Amino acid sequence: MGIFLNNGDMIGVAAPSARFDRSLFEKGISCLESMGFEVRIPKGIFGEFRYLAGSDRNRAGVVNQLFADPEVKGIISVRGGFGAMRILDHLDWECIRANPTLFIGFSDSSALISCLISQKGTGTVHGPNLVSLARAGQETLDGFYRAVTGQLKKIDMAQGQCIVGGKATGQLVGGNLATLAHMTGTRFQPDFDGGILFIEDVGEPAYKIDRMLSQMKLAGCFERIRGVVAGSFEDCANPEYIPEIINEMFLDMGIPVFMGLAAGHGRINLALPMGTMVRLDADRALLAWESQ
C-alpha cells in the first residue's frame, strides 16, 4: 500500500538542492494551498551557499526536521539543480523509517527518491517540484493532485513509441538519468532489481545519454529489471539517436521497453507514484498502477 495525502493535510517544504527564485516559490505555495493543502515553511530553507540552498548540514537538517514532525504528511522539494546527493550522509534514516511521509520531487531529487524507495514504509512521488508547480499547465497540475492523493490509476501513453513490445509488472523505480548514473558505485547506488525502470533527462546530448546508460549497464544496474519506460529527454542534442540508444541498451534482455511518457523536464510533467507496483503494457502504450 502506498502513502498518499488527504485534503487539508500539511505539506512541508524542503530545499535539498539548489538556490531558488523567491517569486516562483511564493507562487508554488499558493498553488498547493489552492489544491486544499496546508503548507509548512521551515526557517532554514532560505540559506545560500554557492549554488546551493544553504550548507549540506542545514539542508539535511530541514529534511530531518520535516520527517520528524507528526503534523507533516508530505514533503515537497523546492527545486532541482544539484545538491541532494551531498546531504544523503547527513540524513537521519532511522527517523525517516519511523515516520511514514510522502516525499515529492523530481530532477536532482531523484537522489532522495531512489534512497527513500529502499526504506520500507516511506512514500515517494516523482513529480513537479514547488517552483515547477508555479509554471505548470493544467494537465500537470491535475496529474500532480491525482498522484499525491492516490487517485492515479493509469496513464495512457498513446503519443509515445513502443521500442520493444510486451508486458511486465514490477515496482516503479528510477528518475533523472544523470543523477542516478552519478550515484552508481556509491553506497547509495539505486537498487532496480525486479523493477520497471523509469528514466528521463534534460540538456544532455545523445552521446552522454549513451555513456550514462552504458556505465550503469556495465555496473550491473539493469541485470534484473523487468521493463523500461522512458520519459521526456528535453533539450537533448541529437534526440533522433535516443530511441536507438535505448533500444540497443535493453534489446538483449527480452523485456518491454517504451519511450514517450510525458514525465520529466518537458512541458507536461505527469506525476508518478514511485516504489509502488505498476503494470507496463508496451504494445498498448499503457502504464497502470496496481491496487494502492
Backbone torsions as a table, in degrees:
resi	resn	phi	psi	omega
1	MET	NA	137.6	179.5
2	GLY	-85.2	169.2	175.3
3	ILE	-105.6	123.8	-176.7
4	PHE	-135.4	172.6	-175.7
5	LEU	-103.8	154.7	173.0
6	ASN	-113.2	158.6	177.6
7	ASN	-56.7	132.5	-179.4
8	GLY	92.0	-7.2	179.0
9	ASP	-65.7	156.0	179.1
10	MET	-90.1	127.6	173.5
11	ILE	-110.3	123.5	176.2
12	GLY	-89.5	149.4	-177.7
13	VAL	-106.9	126.2	178.4
14	ALA	-120.9	153.0	178.2
15	ALA	-127.2	73.7	-175.7
16	PRO	-76.8	-7.0	-171.3
17	SER	-124.4	-118.1	-169.7
18	ALA	-87.4	165.2	173.0
19	ARG	-61.9	159.9	-171.7
20	PHE	-141.3	161.3	179.2
21	ASP	-78.7	124.5	-174.9
22	ARG	-68.8	-33.6	-179.4
23	SER	-68.1	-41.3	176.1
24	LEU	-66.9	-35.5	176.3
25	PHE	-57.0	-49.7	-178.3
26	GLU	-64.0	-39.6	178.0
27	LYS	-65.2	-37.5	177.6
28	GLY	-64.5	-40.0	176.7
29	ILE	-60.2	-45.8	179.6
30	SER	-61.6	-36.6	179.8
31	CYS	-63.3	-45.8	178.2
32	LEU	-62.6	-41.4	179.9
33	GLU	-65.5	-36.2	179.0
34	SER	-67.1	-23.0	176.5
35	MET	-81.1	-7.6	177.6
36	GLY	102.1	10.9	179.3
37	PHE	-98.2	150.4	167.8
38	GLU	-88.5	154.3	-175.2
39	VAL	-128.9	133.6	175.4
40	ARG	-112.4	125.9	-178.3
41	ILE	-113.4	103.6	178.6
42	PRO	-66.7	150.5	-178.5
43	LYS	-64.5	-31.6	-170.8
44	GLY	-77.9	1.3	-174.0
45	ILE	-85.5	-5.6	-176.2
46	PHE	-98.7	17.8	178.2
47	GLY	-70.9	163.9	177.6
48	GLU	-141.1	129.1	175.8
49	PHE	-146.9	107.7	-170.3
50	ARG	51.0	-122.4	179.6
51	TYR	-91.9	4.5	-175.7
52	LEU	-100.1	160.0	179.3
53	ALA	-87.7	55.4	-178.7
54	GLY	106.5	177.8	-179.4
55	SER	-68.8	162.4	179.7
56	ASP	-58.4	-46.5	-177.8
57	ARG	-65.7	-36.9	179.2
58	ASN	-69.5	-41.3	179.5
59	ARG	-66.2	-41.2	177.2
60	ALA	-66.7	-36.4	-179.8
61	GLY	-61.1	-37.5	177.4
62	VAL	-64.9	-44.2	178.3
63	VAL	-60.9	-46.3	178.8
64	ASN	-60.9	-42.0	-180.0
65	GLN	-61.2	-43.1	-177.6
66	LEU	-69.7	-39.6	177.0
67	PHE	-64.3	-33.0	-177.8
68	ALA	-79.6	-14.4	-176.8
69	ASP	-81.0	114.6	-177.4
70	PRO	-65.9	-19.2	179.6
71	GLU	-80.7	-19.5	-177.1
72	VAL	-87.6	118.0	-179.0
73	LYS	-99.9	-19.5	178.6
74	GLY	-144.1	154.5	177.4
75	ILE	-130.2	131.3	177.1
76	ILE	-118.8	136.9	176.8
77	SER	-77.6	140.1	-178.9
78	VAL	-67.8	-47.7	-178.9
79	ARG	-160.9	176.8	178.1
80	GLY	-97.9	-126.9	-175.7
81	GLY	98.0	-109.5	173.4
82	PHE	-155.5	151.6	174.5
83	GLY	140.5	-24.4	-175.7
84	ALA	-61.7	-37.0	178.2
85	MET	-60.0	-33.5	-174.8
86	ARG	-69.9	-19.0	-177.0
87	ILE	-99.2	-4.2	-173.8
88	LEU	-59.1	-38.0	179.7
89	ASP	-72.3	-14.1	-177.1
90	HIS	-102.6	0.9	-179.1
91	LEU	-83.1	145.8	178.5
92	ASP	-89.2	87.1	-174.0
93	TRP	-66.9	-29.5	176.8
94	GLU	-65.6	-42.4	177.4
95	CYS	-65.2	-41.1	-179.5
96	ILE	-61.8	-43.6	179.0
97	ARG	-65.1	-31.5	-175.8
98	ALA	-82.9	-9.3	-175.2
99	ASN	-130.8	83.4	-178.3
100	PRO	-56.4	120.4	-176.5
101	THR	-145.0	143.0	179.0
102	LEU	-84.6	123.9	177.3
103	PHE	-104.6	133.5	-175.4
104	ILE	-124.7	133.7	175.8
105	GLY	169.4	177.5	175.4
106	PHE	-156.1	-173.4	-179.3
107	SER	63.1	-121.8	-178.8
108	ASP	-61.5	-24.8	178.4
109	SER	-67.5	-8.1	174.3
110	SER	-58.0	-27.3	176.7
111	ALA	-62.1	-42.3	177.9
112	LEU	-73.1	-42.9	-178.2
113	ILE	-59.1	-45.8	-177.7
114	SER	-63.8	-36.4	177.5
115	CYS	-72.2	-39.9	-178.9
116	LEU	-66.9	-33.4	178.2
117	ILE	-58.6	-35.2	-178.3
118	SER	-77.6	-10.7	178.5
119	GLN	-93.3	111.2	-177.3
120	LYS	-60.9	136.7	176.3
121	GLY	97.0	-8.6	177.1
122	THR	-94.3	165.5	177.8
123	GLY	-130.6	145.4	-179.7
124	THR	-138.9	146.8	172.2
125	VAL	-129.3	122.4	171.9
126	HIS	-82.9	104.0	-175.9
127	GLY	-161.9	-177.6	-174.3
128	PRO	-52.1	136.2	168.5
129	ASN	-72.8	174.8	-176.8
130	LEU	-59.9	-47.4	-178.0
131	VAL	-71.9	-22.1	175.5
132	SER	-68.7	-37.8	178.6
133	LEU	-59.7	-33.5	-177.6
134	ALA	-62.7	-25.5	-176.6
135	ARG	-114.7	8.1	-172.4
136	ALA	-79.9	148.6	173.4
137	GLY	-82.5	174.2	-173.2
138	GLN	-63.8	-37.7	-179.6
139	GLU	-62.7	-40.4	177.3
140	THR	-67.3	-42.5	-179.5
141	LEU	-64.9	-43.4	179.1
142	ASP	-63.6	-42.0	179.1
143	GLY	-64.4	-37.7	177.5
144	PHE	-59.8	-49.7	-177.5
145	TYR	-63.0	-43.8	179.6
146	ARG	-62.5	-40.2	-177.1
147	ALA	-68.4	-46.2	-175.1
148	VAL	-74.1	-20.1	178.9
149	THR	-99.4	6.2	175.8
150	GLY	76.2	18.0	-178.9
151	GLN	-93.1	-8.1	-178.5
152	LEU	-76.4	123.9	-179.4
153	LYS	-111.5	-35.4	-178.6
154	LYS	-160.3	160.3	174.4
155	ILE	-129.2	125.4	175.5
156	ASP	-84.8	120.4	-176.6
157	MET	-107.1	40.7	-172.4
158	ALA	-59.3	-25.8	-179.3
159	GLN	-83.3	-1.9	-177.2
160	GLY	-89.0	-164.9	-174.1
161	GLN	-134.9	123.2	175.5
162	CYS	-78.3	117.7	178.9
163	ILE	-88.4	-47.3	175.5
164	VAL	-136.6	124.1	-178.0
165	GLY	-71.7	167.2	177.2
166	GLY	131.2	176.8	179.9
167	LYS	-126.0	150.6	176.9
168	ALA	-158.4	150.5	176.3
169	THR	-125.6	136.7	178.7
170	GLY	-176.8	176.7	178.3
171	GLN	-73.8	131.3	179.4
172	LEU	-75.3	120.6	-176.1
173	VAL	-132.2	168.3	174.2
174	GLY	112.3	-150.3	-177.2
175	GLY	146.0	-140.2	-178.7
176	ASN	-69.7	122.8	-172.3
177	LEU	-61.1	-46.4	-178.1
178	ALA	-60.6	-41.9	178.9
179	THR	-63.6	-46.2	-179.3
180	LEU	-64.6	-39.2	179.9
181	ALA	-63.9	-38.7	-179.2
182	HIS	-72.6	-17.2	176.3
183	MET	-85.5	-12.8	-179.6
184	THR	-63.8	131.1	-179.2
185	GLY	92.1	-7.2	175.9
186	THR	-95.1	171.6	178.4
187	ARG	-73.3	-7.2	176.4
188	PHE	-103.5	17.5	179.5
189	GLN	-54.7	129.9	-178.1
190	PRO	-62.2	147.0	176.8
191	ASP	-106.8	110.5	-177.7
192	PHE	-101.5	4.2	-173.3
193	ASP	-56.2	128.5	178.4
194	GLY	74.4	10.6	-173.9
195	GLY	-104.4	165.0	166.7
196	ILE	-94.6	114.0	-173.2
197	LEU	-84.3	124.0	173.5
198	PHE	-106.5	132.4	177.1
199	ILE	-136.6	149.6	175.7
200	GLU	-157.7	164.4	176.3
201	ASP	-163.7	173.6	-178.8
202	VAL	-145.1	139.2	173.2
203	GLY	68.8	16.0	-179.7
204	GLU	-108.6	119.9	177.0
205	PRO	-62.1	158.6	-174.3
206	ALA	-54.5	-38.3	-177.7
207	TYR	-66.0	-29.1	176.2
208	LYS	-75.1	-35.8	173.1
209	ILE	-58.7	-45.6	177.4
210	ASP	-57.3	-48.6	-177.0
211	ARG	-62.9	-43.3	-178.8
212	MET	-66.3	-44.5	178.6
213	LEU	-65.0	-39.0	178.8
214	SER	-62.9	-44.2	178.2
215	GLN	-57.9	-48.3	-176.7
216	MET	-67.9	-35.9	178.1
217	LYS	-66.3	-43.8	178.7
218	LEU	-64.5	-28.1	178.6
219	ALA	-80.4	-4.0	178.0
220	GLY	84.9	12.6	-176.1
221	CYS	-64.7	-27.3	-171.8
222	PHE	-104.0	4.3	-169.6
223	GLU	-59.6	-32.6	-174.0
224	ARG	-123.2	25.9	174.3
225	ILE	-78.6	158.1	-175.9
226	ARG	-107.6	-13.3	179.8
227	GLY	-175.5	166.4	-179.2
228	VAL	-134.8	133.4	172.1
229	VAL	-131.0	119.8	-177.1
230	ALA	-98.9	138.5	176.5
231	GLY	-92.3	-148.8	-177.0
232	SER	-78.6	146.3	170.9
233	PHE	-121.0	84.1	-170.0
234	GLU	-82.1	136.9	176.7
235	ASP	53.9	38.2	178.2
236	CYS	-101.0	120.6	-178.7
237	ALA	-60.7	145.1	-176.8
238	ASN	55.3	52.8	-178.3
239	PRO	-63.2	-21.6	180.0
240	GLU	-66.0	-19.4	179.2
241	TYR	-82.9	-21.5	-169.7
242	ILE	-63.9	-43.4	175.5
243	PRO	-59.0	-37.6	177.9
244	GLU	-63.6	-43.1	-179.1
245	ILE	-63.3	-46.5	-179.5
246	ILE	-63.5	-39.9	177.2
247	ASN	-60.0	-46.4	-178.9
248	GLU	-63.3	-36.2	-176.9
249	MET	-67.3	-35.2	-169.9
250	PHE	-118.2	-2.0	-173.3
251	LEU	-60.2	-38.6	-175.8
252	ASP	-78.7	1.7	-176.0
253	MET	-94.8	-13.0	178.7
254	GLY	66.8	34.6	-179.5
255	ILE	-119.6	154.2	177.4
256	PRO	-68.3	139.8	179.9
257	VAL	-134.5	126.4	-178.9
258	PHE	-131.0	143.5	-179.9
259	MET	-129.8	136.2	175.7
260	GLY	122.1	13.1	172.7
261	LEU	-65.1	129.8	-177.0
262	ALA	-78.4	68.7	179.4
263	ALA	-142.4	137.0	-178.7
264	GLY	129.0	-139.3	-173.9
265	HIS	-93.0	10.9	179.4
266	GLY	-79.4	-177.4	-179.0
267	ARG	-59.7	-38.2	175.4
268	ILE	-106.8	129.6	179.0
269	ASN	-127.6	86.8	-179.5
270	LEU	-70.6	132.8	-179.6
271	ALA	-76.6	142.1	-175.2
272	LEU	-128.4	115.1	171.0
273	PRO	-61.8	121.7	-176.6
274	MET	-101.8	160.3	178.7
275	GLY	72.7	7.7	177.0
276	THR	-111.1	162.7	-175.7
277	MET	-78.1	130.5	177.7
278	VAL	-129.3	159.4	174.8
279	ARG	-117.6	120.0	177.7
280	LEU	-100.8	121.3	174.0
281	ASP	-116.2	94.9	-175.2
282	ALA	-66.6	-33.7	-179.4
283	ASP	-66.5	-37.6	-178.7
284	ARG	-95.6	3.4	179.7
285	ALA	55.4	50.9	-174.7
286	LEU	-131.8	132.5	171.6
287	LEU	-121.2	115.4	-174.2
288	ALA	-123.7	139.2	178.6
289	TRP	-87.8	133.4	174.1
290	GLU	-69.8	175.5	-177.4
291	SER	-53.8	130.0	-176.4
292	GLN	-107.6	NA	NA
